[in-house]
Amino acid sequence: MHRLRKASGKETIQALKQLGFRQIRQRGSHVVLKKSTASGDIGCVVPLHKELKVGTLQGILRQAKVKPEDFMGNL
């Protein structure tokens, strides 16, 4: 199992885009991403901070239904 490390909001968005997410909209410093799957749409919100804490990143991945191993492989 890969351990999550701190990442910036931009790095997180780039990794999620490589996993099939696309940017839907942005309001202030929060970017909304969405991915269409056979079971329905999956959405998540990523804040554009210089450094996201590990707990915040875990929440984003939980919301996006992405395994940490897959995310770290695309980071």
C-alpha positions as CSV (number, residue, x, y, z in Angstrom):
1,M,0.0,0.0,0.0
2,H,1.3,3.4,-0.9
3,R,1.4,6.1,1.7
4,L,-0.1,9.4,0.8
5,R,2.1,12.4,0.8
6,K,1.2,16.0,0.8
7,A,0.4,17.4,-2.6
8,S,-0.7,20.8,-4.0
9,G,-4.2,21.3,-5.3
10,K,-2.8,21.6,-8.9
11,E,-0.9,18.3,-8.6
12,T,-4.0,16.6,-7.2
13,I,-6.2,17.9,-10.1
14,Q,-3.6,16.8,-12.7
15,A,-3.5,13.3,-11.2
16,L,-7.3,13.0,-11.1
17,K,-7.5,14.2,-14.7
18,Q,-5.2,11.4,-15.7
19,L,-7.6,9.0,-13.9
20,G,-10.5,10.2,-16.1
21,F,-11.9,13.2,-14.3
22,R,-12.7,16.5,-16.0
23,Q,-13.0,20.0,-14.6
24,I,-16.6,21.1,-14.5
25,R,-16.4,24.5,-12.8
26,Q,-14.4,26.6,-10.4
27,R,-15.6,29.0,-7.7
28,G,-12.9,30.9,-6.0
29,S,-10.2,28.5,-4.9
30,H,-12.3,25.4,-5.2
31,V,-12.4,23.3,-8.4
32,V,-15.2,20.8,-9.0
33,L,-14.2,17.6,-11.0
34,K,-16.5,15.0,-12.4
35,K,-16.2,11.5,-13.9
36,S,-18.9,9.6,-15.7
37,T,-19.0,5.8,-15.0
38,A,-21.4,3.0,-15.8
39,S,-22.8,3.3,-12.3
40,G,-23.3,7.1,-12.5
41,D,-21.4,10.3,-12.1
42,I,-18.7,10.7,-9.5
43,G,-17.8,14.2,-8.3
44,C,-15.2,15.7,-6.0
45,V,-14.1,19.2,-4.9
46,V,-10.4,20.1,-4.8
47,P,-9.2,23.3,-3.1
48,L,-6.3,25.1,-4.9
49,H,-4.0,25.3,-1.9
50,K,-0.2,25.2,-2.1
51,E,-0.2,22.1,0.1
52,L,-3.1,19.8,0.9
53,K,-2.8,18.0,4.2
54,V,-3.0,14.2,4.1
55,G,-6.4,14.1,5.8
56,T,-7.8,16.5,3.2
57,L,-6.4,14.5,0.4
58,Q,-7.9,11.3,1.9
59,G,-11.3,13.0,1.9
60,I,-10.9,14.0,-1.7
61,L,-10.0,10.5,-2.8
62,R,-12.9,9.0,-0.8
63,Q,-15.2,11.5,-2.5
64,A,-13.7,10.6,-5.9
65,K,-13.8,6.8,-5.1
66,V,-10.1,6.5,-6.1
67,K,-7.7,4.1,-4.3
68,P,-4.6,5.8,-2.9
69,E,-2.4,3.4,-4.9
70,D,-3.9,4.5,-8.1
71,F,-3.7,8.2,-7.2
72,M,0.0,8.0,-6.1
73,G,0.8,6.2,-9.4
74,N,-0.5,9.2,-11.3
75,L,1.0,11.9,-9.1
